[in-house]
Amino acid sequence: MLLAIDVGNTQTVIGLFGSDDDSEGERGTGAERDLLDHWRIATIDSRTSDELALLVQEFLGFHGFSFDEDVSGVALCSSVPSITAGVREMTRRYFGFEALVIEPGVKTGMPILYENPKEVGADRIADAVAAFDLYGGPTVVVDFGTATTLEAISAAGEYLGGAILPGVDISMDALFGRAAALRKVELVEPRSVIGKNTIESIQSGALYGFAAQVDGIADRMIDEIGPATVVATGGLAAVIAPYSRTITEHEPWLTLHGLRLVFEKNQKP
């Protein structure tokens, strides 16, 4: 089985992929094919490799699996260097092999047409690889994470570039931190786009505002690359995507699927 680990600045998502031979059997389609389970934890950059191992073993234990007998590979994309180092050490010590880390030199099967390909975040590459595998191209991926990112993939499966903007949580924290009279609210749909009180006004601005922001950038990208499938992923995708005009697909585990695909491309015949 494969452990796919997506380390973001705020949260870390771990997926366990099986196969037809595993006791759980095949399940799901698309990005969820053979995804036996998934877990989301806070990203704490001070966690040691031993603490990470303890967490992973607890998750595996939910299914009766263990380090020693069941996991044959670990694939990682990370934006936190200390966690990258911790996962590498955890994999060596507890699994007995090296983790596959998306970084320069790793085969992805996707040409990166950035001026400096090394600047492209590993999670952005994983998202692009997964989206093209599922939907072909042209495709635009919207990842609602600590930052909201949009990635453009050509019809030929090339990573063209993208846009990076402050994420939903960052933007909301800045609003509440700078405006003393405003307080945090639950991000749910208000009764009307025209809020009748402060809470509804904030909800309207957040839900419709972030959706319109994505639509505006996606429209401009589509003007350049042609009609495209717009795919949403990330922790807040389920909150914002329903209010977007351009987003047509929601794939919560897109990054994990991309990690799996890259892992498979780098296995020896």
C-alpha positions in Angstrom: 0.0 0.0 0.0 1.0 3.6 -0.5 0.9 6.4 2.0 0.5 9.8 0.2 1.2 12.8 2.4 0.4 16.4 1.4 2.0 18.8 3.9 0.5 22.3 3.7 1.4 25.3 5.7 -1.8 24.9 7.9 -2.9 21.3 7.5 -1.5 18.0 6.5 -3.6 15.4 4.6 -2.6 11.8 4.6 -4.1 9.2 2.3 -3.8 5.4 2.3 -4.0 3.8 -1.1 -4.6 0.1 -1.5 -5.0 -2.2 -4.5 -7.2 -5.1 -5.6 -5.1 -7.4 -3.4 -5.7 -5.5 -0.1 -8.3 -6.6 2.3 -10.3 -3.5 1.8 -10.6 -4.1 -1.9 -11.0 -1.4 -4.6 -13.2 1.5 -3.9 -14.2 4.8 -5.4 -13.5 6.2 -8.9 -11.3 8.9 -10.2 -9.1 10.6 -7.6 -10.7 8.3 -4.9 -9.8 5.0 -6.7 -8.3 2.6 -4.1 -8.3 5.3 -1.5 -8.8 3.2 1.6 -8.9 6.1 4.1 -7.7 9.7 4.6 -6.8 11.8 7.6 -6.3 15.6 8.1 -4.1 16.9 10.9 -2.7 20.3 11.9 0.7 21.0 10.4 3.1 21.6 13.3 6.6 22.2 12.1 8.2 21.2 15.4 6.9 17.6 15.2 9.7 15.1 15.2 10.0 12.1 13.0 9.0 9.8 15.9 5.9 11.9 16.6 5.0 11.7 13.0 5.5 7.9 13.0 3.2 7.6 16.1 0.4 9.5 14.3 0.7 7.4 11.1 0.8 4.1 13.0 -2.4 5.1 14.9 -4.1 5.8 11.6 -2.9 2.6 10.1 -4.1 0.7 13.1 -7.7 1.8 12.4 -7.6 -0.8 9.6 -5.4 -3.3 11.3 -2.4 -2.4 9.2 1.2 -1.7 10.4 4.5 -0.2 9.2 6.3 -3.5 8.9 4.0 -5.6 6.7 1.6 -3.4 4.8 3.1 -0.1 3.6 5.4 -0.4 0.5 5.7 3.2 -0.5 5.5 6.8 0.8 4.9 9.8 -1.5 5.3 13.3 -0.2 4.7 16.9 -1.3 5.5 19.5 1.3 5.8 23.2 1.6 7.3 23.0 5.1 11.0 22.0 5.1 11.2 20.8 8.7 8.2 18.4 8.0 9.8 17.2 4.8 12.9 16.3 6.7 10.8 14.6 9.4 8.9 12.5 7.0 12.1 11.4 5.2 13.6 10.3 8.5 10.4 8.6 9.6 10.2 6.7 6.4 13.8 5.5 6.6 13.6 4.5 10.2 10.1 2.9 10.5 9.5 1.8 6.9 13.0 0.9 5.9 13.0 2.7 2.5 13.2 6.2 1.1 10.2 8.4 0.6 9.4 9.7 -2.9 9.4 13.5 -2.5 8.2 15.7 -5.4 11.2 17.9 -6.0 13.5 18.8 -8.9 14.7 15.6 -10.6 11.6 13.6 -9.9 9.7 12.5 -13.0 6.2 13.9 -13.2 5.3 13.3 -16.8 4.3 16.9 -17.2 6.5 19.6 -18.8 6.7 22.6 -16.5 6.7 25.8 -18.6 7.5 28.1 -15.7 10.5 30.5 -16.2 12.1 28.7 -13.3 10.4 25.2 -12.8 12.1 24.9 -9.4 9.8 27.7 -8.1 6.6 25.7 -8.6 5.3 24.2 -5.4 5.2 20.5 -5.2 1.5 20.5 -4.3 0.7 22.6 -7.4 2.5 20.1 -9.6 0.6 17.2 -7.9 -2.7 19.0 -8.5 -1.9 19.6 -12.2 -0.8 16.0 -12.8 -3.9 14.7 -11.2 -6.3 17.1 -12.9 -4.9 16.3 -16.4 -5.1 12.6 -15.7 -8.8 12.9 -14.7 -10.1 15.5 -17.1 -7.5 16.1 -19.8 -6.8 19.6 -20.9 -7.1 22.5 -21.0 -7.8 22.4 -17.3 -7.7 25.0 -14.5 -7.1 23.8 -10.9 -8.2 25.9 -8.0 -6.7 24.9 -4.7 -8.3 26.5 -1.6 -5.5 26.2 0.9 -3.5 28.6 3.0 -3.1 30.4 -0.3 -5.6 30.1 -3.0 -3.8 29.0 -6.2 -5.0 28.6 -9.7 -3.0 26.4 -12.2 -3.4 26.3 -15.9 -2.8 23.1 -17.8 -2.7 23.1 -21.6 -4.5 20.7 -24.0 -1.1 18.9 -24.5 -0.7 18.3 -20.7 1.8 21.1 -20.1 1.9 23.1 -16.8 1.6 26.7 -18.1 1.7 28.6 -14.9 -0.9 30.1 -12.6 -1.9 32.7 -10.0 -1.4 32.8 -6.2 -3.6 34.9 -3.9 -4.2 35.1 -0.2 -6.3 32.2 1.0 -9.7 32.4 2.6 -8.5 32.0 6.2 -5.7 34.4 5.8 -7.9 37.1 4.3 -10.6 36.6 7.0 -8.0 36.7 9.8 -6.6 40.0 8.4 -10.1 41.5 8.3 -10.9 40.6 11.9 -7.5 41.6 13.0 -7.6 45.0 11.5 -11.3 45.8 12.1 -12.0 46.0 15.9 -15.8 46.0 15.4 -15.9 42.8 13.4 -15.8 39.3 14.7 -15.3 35.8 13.2 -18.4 34.2 11.7 -19.3 30.8 10.4 -19.0 30.7 6.6 -22.5 29.7 5.6 -24.8 31.2 2.9 -26.6 34.3 4.2 -30.3 34.8 3.5 -29.4 37.3 0.7 -26.4 38.8 -1.0 -27.5 42.1 0.6 -26.7 41.4 4.2 -29.2 42.7 6.8 -26.8 42.5 9.7 -23.0 42.4 10.2 -22.8 38.7 10.3 -24.7 38.2 7.1 -22.7 41.0 5.5 -19.5 39.3 6.3 -20.8 35.9 5.1 -22.0 37.5 1.8 -18.6 39.3 1.2 -16.7 36.1 2.0 -18.7 33.5 0.1 -19.6 35.5 -2.9 -16.5 37.6 -2.9 -14.0 34.7 -2.9 -16.1 32.8 -5.5 -16.2 35.9 -7.7 -12.4 36.3 -7.3 -11.8 32.8 -8.5 -14.3 33.3 -11.4 -12.6 36.5 -12.5 -9.1 34.9 -12.7 -10.4 31.6 -14.2 -12.3 33.6 -16.9 -9.0 35.4 -17.9 -7.1 32.1 -18.0 -9.8 30.5 -20.2 -9.5 33.5 -22.5 -5.9 32.5 -23.0 -6.0 28.7 -23.1 -9.5 28.1 -24.5 -12.5 26.3 -23.0 -11.3 24.4 -19.9 -12.5 22.2 -17.1 -12.2 24.1 -13.8 -11.5 21.7 -10.9 -11.6 22.7 -7.2 -9.7 21.1 -4.4 -8.3 22.0 -0.9 -9.8 22.2 2.5 -12.2 25.1 1.8 -13.2 24.0 -1.7 -16.5 22.6 -0.4 -17.4 25.9 1.2 -16.6 28.2 -1.8 -17.1 26.1 -4.9 -20.9 25.9 -4.8 -21.0 29.7 -5.3 -18.6 29.8 -8.2 -19.8 30.0 -11.8 -16.7 28.6 -13.4 -15.9 25.6 -11.1 -17.5 22.5 -12.5 -15.7 19.7 -10.6 -14.8 19.2 -7.0 -12.1 16.7 -6.2 -11.2 16.8 -2.4 -8.4 14.3 -2.8 -6.8 15.6 -6.0 -3.4 16.2 -4.5 -3.2 12.7 -3.1 -4.2 11.3 -6.5 -1.4 13.3 -8.0 1.1 12.0 -5.5 0.0 8.5 -6.3 0.5 9.1 -10.1 4.0 10.6 -9.6 5.0 7.7 -7.3 4.0 5.2 -10.0 5.9 7.1 -12.7 9.1 6.8 -10.6 9.0 3.1 -9.9 11.5 0.9 -11.7 10.0 -1.6 -14.2 
